[in-house]
Amino acid sequence: MPVEFISAINVNASNEVNGRADPAVDIGFLRRYAHVLEDGGFDYTLVPYNSTFHDPFTVAAALTQFTERIKPIIALRPNTMYPTVAAKALATLDQLSGGRAVVHFIAGGSDAEQAREGDRLAKAQRYERQEEYIRILRRVWTSTEPFSHAGTYYSFEDFVSVVRPVNGTIPVSVGGSSDEAYRVGGALGDIFGLWGEPLADTKQQIDRVAAEARRAGREDTPRTWVTFRPIVAATDALAWDKAHRILEILQGRRAAGPWKARWSGTDGPANVGSQRLLEIAGRKDVHDRALWTPTATATGAAGASTALVGSYETVAAAILDYVDLGADLISIRGYDNLDDAIDYGKYIIPLVRQELAHRAATGRRGQVVAQPPLTPEAETVGAA
């Protein structure tokens, strides 16, 4: 299967660069953003979850009515919805979208954030619950007769759903960097999500997940999803100038203002993924071809926060390094979300796919070269 691209949907123009914190859904913006992603060649878009955010199921349902192809990835925390209800909601979304639904599980990386919605389980228990949850979902999607379940975290009798996924099931994604995440994701995930780390560290994580898949008796392994926050421009020099401007903004946002609640506390992040990013950032600023880590430090590694910095060609080549390592899905979302998504669709995605097509046709690697932009006169001739 060829490499696929993921973004993240935004319901309004607020982002980490402009500093807006508008809570309202902007239907016009959501529609435009969805069209930018679909027209730009993205295959999926993550619909994120946070205790303060909009309901991802509702946003995803709207997104599917604006688009024909892009697949929404619902971020789901098991504590927020009973598994039988989630199974029906996901299958309903799948039917509404013609078979495009995907679900990404978040066990919960912050005890404080989980407690905001009444979840006080310890981390190890949250992963145990997630495992039970995924097994229930899959049984709901495939069972044609009522069944009962008596588990550690869920118990019910004589349940059956008539709401079926279009293709019989729905892809399940699991993310994380802890031993528990590797175990559950390796055993049950169709996709395993990683944050952007150096190539050697990423390879270690891919190998860990594969080992857990084998330990669980699987003959296959989950597809690997790696997330970056690319900062791109026409030349490397321009991209680095842009990167340092963004870093200054992020450092300012952490200190005060409406975004302050997003940053980690003085004790540092509790989840292993964020701890890994901060440790990597402490080694040096730039890793491999283009991975830049000061953005992780500036945000307290509050989520996916490492950048790929450079010209369109440099960043496309850096993405291909991860594809060569074994990444199947590449998530690229910017700090200036809409404008960055436009650039990714115009420059980055075509360059990566052009090189992969060249390799498929010739069996050889080529040189990643951007096509020169069309002049207004050439665009007019092409349109004719």
C-alpha positions in Angstrom: 0.0 0.0 0.0 1.5 3.4 -0.9 2.2 6.0 1.8 -0.8 8.0 2.9 -1.0 11.5 4.4 -2.9 12.6 7.5 -3.8 16.1 8.7 -5.9 17.5 11.6 -9.1 19.3 11.1 -9.8 22.8 12.6 -13.2 24.2 13.2 -12.2 27.8 13.0 -9.2 30.0 12.2 -7.6 29.8 15.7 -4.1 28.4 15.8 -0.8 28.6 17.6 0.6 31.3 15.4 -2.2 33.8 15.4 -3.0 33.2 19.1 -6.7 33.3 18.7 -8.8 31.2 21.1 -12.2 31.4 19.5 -14.5 28.6 20.8 -17.1 28.9 18.1 -17.5 26.6 15.1 -17.0 28.5 11.9 -18.9 26.5 9.3 -17.5 28.4 6.4 -13.9 27.9 7.6 -14.6 24.2 8.4 -15.9 23.6 4.9 -13.0 25.5 3.3 -10.4 23.6 5.4 -12.0 20.3 4.5 -11.8 21.2 0.8 -8.2 22.3 1.1 -7.3 18.9 2.7 -9.2 16.8 0.1 -8.0 18.9 -2.9 -4.4 18.8 -1.5 -4.2 15.1 -1.6 -4.6 14.2 2.1 -6.1 10.8 2.8 -7.1 11.2 6.4 -7.7 14.0 8.9 -7.6 13.6 12.7 -10.5 14.9 14.6 -8.9 15.6 17.9 -10.2 15.2 21.5 -9.6 17.2 24.6 -11.9 17.9 27.6 -12.3 21.5 26.3 -12.8 20.7 22.6 -15.8 20.2 20.4 -17.4 16.8 20.0 -15.3 14.9 17.4 -18.2 12.7 16.2 -20.3 15.8 15.3 -17.3 17.5 13.6 -16.4 14.3 11.7 -20.0 13.9 10.5 -20.0 17.4 9.1 -16.7 16.9 7.5 -17.9 13.8 5.6 -20.7 15.8 4.1 -18.3 18.4 2.7 -16.0 15.8 1.2 -16.0 12.7 -1.0 -12.7 10.9 -0.2 -10.9 12.0 2.9 -11.3 9.7 6.0 -11.9 11.2 9.4 -10.0 9.7 12.3 -12.0 10.0 15.5 -9.9 10.5 18.6 -11.6 8.6 21.3 -10.9 8.3 25.0 -12.6 5.2 26.5 -13.7 7.0 29.6 -16.0 9.3 27.6 -18.3 6.8 26.0 -19.5 3.3 26.7 -18.1 0.8 24.2 -21.4 -0.4 22.9 -22.5 3.2 22.3 -19.2 4.0 20.6 -19.4 1.0 18.3 -22.8 2.2 17.0 -21.7 5.8 16.7 -18.6 4.8 14.7 -20.6 2.5 12.5 -23.2 5.2 11.9 -20.4 7.6 10.9 -19.0 4.9 8.7 -22.3 4.6 6.9 -22.8 8.3 6.5 -19.3 8.6 5.0 -19.5 5.6 2.7 -17.0 3.6 4.7 -14.5 6.2 5.6 -14.5 6.1 9.5 -11.3 5.4 11.5 -10.9 5.5 15.3 -7.7 6.5 17.2 -7.6 5.5 20.8 -6.2 7.8 23.5 -5.6 6.0 26.8 -4.9 9.3 28.5 -1.4 10.8 29.1 -2.3 13.2 31.9 -4.0 12.3 35.2 -5.3 15.8 35.6 -6.8 15.9 32.1 -8.5 12.6 32.7 -9.9 13.7 36.0 -11.6 16.7 34.4 -14.1 14.2 33.0 -14.2 11.9 36.0 -11.6 9.3 35.0 -9.3 8.5 37.9 -7.8 5.2 36.8 -4.0 4.8 36.9 -2.2 4.7 33.6 -1.7 0.9 33.5 -5.4 0.5 34.2 -6.3 2.9 31.4 -4.5 0.7 28.9 -6.1 -2.4 30.3 -9.5 -0.7 29.9 -8.5 0.3 26.3 -7.7 -3.3 25.4 -11.1 -4.5 26.7 -12.8 -1.6 24.9 -11.3 -2.4 21.5 -12.2 -6.1 21.8 -15.8 -5.2 22.6 -16.0 -2.8 19.6 -14.8 -5.5 17.2 -17.3 -8.0 18.6 -20.1 -5.5 18.3 -19.3 -4.9 14.6 -19.2 -8.6 13.7 -21.8 -10.2 16.0 -25.2 -10.9 14.5 -26.6 -12.5 17.6 -27.0 -10.9 21.1 -24.0 -11.5 23.4 -23.0 -10.7 26.9 -19.8 -9.5 28.4 -18.4 -9.6 31.9 -15.0 -7.9 32.0 -12.9 -5.9 34.4 -14.2 -2.6 33.2 -17.4 -3.3 31.3 -20.4 -5.6 31.8 -23.6 -6.0 29.8 -26.1 -8.6 28.8 -27.7 -9.6 25.5 -26.5 -6.8 23.4 -26.6 -6.7 19.6 -26.3 -3.9 17.1 -27.9 -3.8 13.7 -25.6 -0.8 12.7 -22.8 -2.3 10.6 -19.6 -0.8 9.3 -19.7 -0.6 5.5 -16.7 -2.9 5.1 -17.4 -5.1 8.1 -15.1 -3.4 10.5 -13.4 0.0 11.1 -9.6 0.6 11.3 -8.4 1.0 14.9 -5.4 3.1 15.6 -3.5 3.1 18.9 -0.8 5.5 19.9 1.8 6.0 22.7 5.4 5.4 23.7 5.0 3.4 26.9 5.4 -0.3 27.3 1.6 -0.6 27.8 1.0 1.3 24.5 3.3 -1.0 22.6 1.6 -4.1 24.1 -1.9 -3.0 23.3 -1.2 -1.4 20.0 1.0 -4.3 18.9 -1.7 -6.8 19.8 -4.8 -5.0 18.6 -3.9 -2.0 16.4 -4.4 -1.8 12.7 -2.3 1.4 12.9 0.2 2.5 15.5 0.8 6.3 16.0 4.1 7.8 16.9 5.3 11.4 17.4 8.2 12.7 15.2 11.4 11.5 16.7 14.9 11.0 15.1 15.2 8.1 12.7 17.0 5.8 15.0 14.6 6.3 17.8 11.6 5.9 15.5 13.1 2.6 14.2 13.4 1.3 17.8 9.7 2.1 18.4 8.6 0.4 15.1 10.6 -2.7 16.2 9.0 -2.7 19.6 5.5 -2.6 18.2 6.4 -5.4 15.8 7.8 -7.5 18.6 4.6 -7.1 20.6 2.5 -8.0 17.5 4.5 -11.3 17.2 4.2 -11.9 20.9 0.4 -11.6 20.6 0.5 -14.3 17.8 -0.1 -11.9 14.9 1.4 -12.7 11.5 1.1 -9.0 10.4 2.1 -5.8 12.2 0.3 -2.5 12.6 0.9 0.2 10.0 3.1 3.0 11.3 1.8 6.6 11.6 4.4 9.3 12.3 3.5 12.9 13.0 5.4 16.1 12.3 4.8 19.9 12.3 6.6 20.9 9.1 7.8 24.5 8.6 8.4 25.0 4.9 9.3 27.7 2.4 10.8 28.0 -1.1 14.4 27.8 0.3 16.1 26.4 3.4 17.1 29.9 4.5 13.6 31.2 4.3 12.2 28.2 6.1 14.7 28.6 9.0 13.8 32.3 9.3 10.1 31.3 9.5 10.9 28.6 12.0 12.6 31.0 14.4 9.7 33.4 14.1 7.3 30.7 15.0 9.5 29.6 17.9 9.4 33.1 19.4 5.6 33.1 19.2 5.4 29.6 20.9 7.7 30.7 23.7 5.6 33.7 24.3 2.4 31.8 24.3 3.7 29.4 27.0 4.2 32.3 29.5 0.7 33.9 29.4 -2.4 34.5 27.5 -5.5 32.4 26.5 -3.3 29.5 25.4 -1.6 29.1 28.8 -3.8 26.2 29.9 -2.4 24.1 27.0 1.2 24.0 28.3 2.5 21.4 30.8 3.0 22.3 34.4 6.3 23.0 36.1 6.7 19.3 37.0 6.8 18.3 33.4 4.6 16.0 31.4 3.5 12.7 32.8 3.2 10.8 29.6 6.2 8.9 28.1 5.8 10.3 24.6 6.2 13.9 25.8 9.1 12.9 28.1 10.8 11.3 25.1 10.4 14.4 23.0 11.9 16.6 25.7 14.8 14.2 26.2 15.5 14.2 22.5 15.3 18.0 22.4 17.9 18.1 25.2 20.4 16.2 23.0 20.5 18.8 20.3 18.3 21.1 18.2 18.5 19.5 14.8 18.5 15.7 14.1 19.0 13.8 10.9 18.1 15.8 7.7 15.6 18.3 9.1 14.0 17.3 12.4 13.9 20.4 14.7 13.1 20.0 18.4 13.0 23.4 20.1 9.3 23.6 19.3 8.8 20.6 21.6 10.7 22.4 24.4 8.7 25.6 23.8 5.4 23.8 24.2 6.4 21.4 26.9 5.9 18.7 24.3 2.2 19.1 24.8 1.3 16.8 21.9 3.0 16.3 18.6 5.4 19.2 18.5 8.6 18.4 16.6 9.1 20.1 13.2 10.7 19.3 9.9 12.3 22.5 8.7 13.5 23.3 5.2 12.7 23.9 1.6 9.9 21.9 0.0 12.5 19.6 -1.4 14.3 19.2 1.9 11.2 18.4 3.9 9.9 16.0 1.2 13.3 14.2 1.3 13.1 14.0 5.1 9.6 12.5 4.9 10.9 9.9 2.5 13.6 9.0 5.0 10.8 7.9 7.4 8.9 6.1 4.6 12.1 4.2 3.9 12.3 3.4 7.6 8.9 1.8 7.4 6.4 4.6 8.0 3.1 3.9 6.2 1.2 7.1 7.1 2.7 10.5 7.5 0.8 13.1 9.5 1.8 16.7 8.6 0.0 19.6 10.2 1.3 23.1 10.7 1.5 25.7 13.4 -0.3 28.0 11.0 -2.9 25.4 10.1 -4.7 26.5 7.0 -1.9 28.2 5.1 0.4 25.4 6.0 -2.1 22.8 4.7 -2.3 24.7 1.4 1.5 24.6 1.1 1.7 20.9 2.0 -0.9 20.0 -0.6 0.7 22.2 -3.3 4.4 21.3 -2.7 5.1 18.5 -0.2 2.6 15.8 -1.0 3.2 15.9 -4.7 7.0 15.8 -4.3 6.8 12.7 -2.1 4.4 10.9 -4.3 6.3 11.9 -7.4 9.5 10.3 -6.0 7.6 7.2 -4.9 6.1 6.8 -8.4 9.6 7.2 -9.9 10.9 4.4 -7.7 8.0 2.2 -8.5 8.5 2.7 -12.3 12.3 2.5 -12.4 13.3 0.6 -9.3 15.7 3.4 -8.5 15.7 6.5 -6.2 15.6 9.8 -7.9 16.3 13.4 -6.8 13.5 15.2 -5.1 13.0 18.3 -7.2 10.1 20.8 -7.0 8.4 21.7 -10.2 8.7 25.5 -10.9 5.4 27.4 -10.1 3.3 28.3 -13.1 3.3 31.9 -14.1 -0.2 33.5 -14.4 0.1 33.2 -18.2 0.9 29.5 -18.1 -1.9 28.9 -15.7 -4.3 30.6 -18.1 -3.0 28.4 -21.0 -3.3 25.3 -18.9 -6.8 26.1 -17.9 -7.8 26.6 -21.6 
